């Protein structure tokens, strides 16, 4: 049904699109909040109050279980560990602080062959696939079952939304990556409504000064209790509201925002215009990591979701306060296990503990994603996230978007083969759909240079707009 709806979606009027979204929303709700979801929620709640010793024992058991499962059933790890002479016995007795004995998993390996990470005992008809941009502008395929999905959402319900004083059952709004409002549409409404979950879904691609009043009117009309989605899109919205002396006429319970780093300035602007506190959520489409902001304003690593390591170039742990590469071992996804997976972000542990008392969930001082500029279109709309440039174009390995002038773009591409005319036309059309009439020049390059500390800049604007720092992955799988 989903494919049928998606195919005809852009061509039907907005009320029918609302109906389509609601039908899809109903099925989506059953998948995520059905099955064992209530049990998983109570388990996450229970672990919320644990001591560090209880959590340590749990992590050891879960880690050993995951590693033995991967050894027995996952082709990628069978090959990798055989090459390194790692035995099942060694994995069955490993301690959490001995993880650095195991080689890390480069993101490129998942990108190149996502199916080699899938456990052989999972029936193929149960596999769901999610696509998202990786840190180098090329898509990642994340694979899980409905049951895995229920665990991920349970964790986010308890930790991301629960700590912010709200829940997945609250009416909510979303600004995210789905093109709910077809790109060519230039008239309001710039949102659609999912009755199944009382969810207001806004377009991230129509945030422009001329459209802001329509966003505000929709929020005031539906009054969602929690605002979710891209941090930077909410910041842009709030900034434009402030410039036009607009603010909401009610106070939402919270904004739980992800995909980009949420700075103090962004939080203050959101508080002023959207009249609520913004909480940071750090996750990934691969669902191997989740860090969430507590009541006291600190970002805690939810180790029972995934073990997060911060390491040096040799894979050894960094002391608190020192920046290192983030490696994640997802404990919930046994369908497509990721073990010491390099997500592409840099972070450091905090030197301080948090007053909230959750000593078993360590505090992250800061996460630094890659640098990405904001793009402004000829009509003033501002765009973030360019994962769509190379989506479903498997020949393209990396892209870098450079805005030369308001209506002129260069896209640098690293490809396996020669660039053909058809790919050029597809990319040109994608830009025009989202930004109106602009010219796009494709330039094939052998590699895209990294900036300081090996950071990749996937979007560069030569028009002076502030840079932002999105995290290694665009969006959490199974968006709220
Ligand atoms: Zn805390």
Boltz pocket constraint, residues with backbone or C-beta under 6 A from the ligand:
constraints:
  - pocket:
      binder: B
      contacts: [[A, 294], [A, 295], [A, 296], [A, 297], [A, 298], [A, 300], [A, 354], [A, 355], [A, 356], [A, 357], [A, 358]]
      max_distance: 6.0
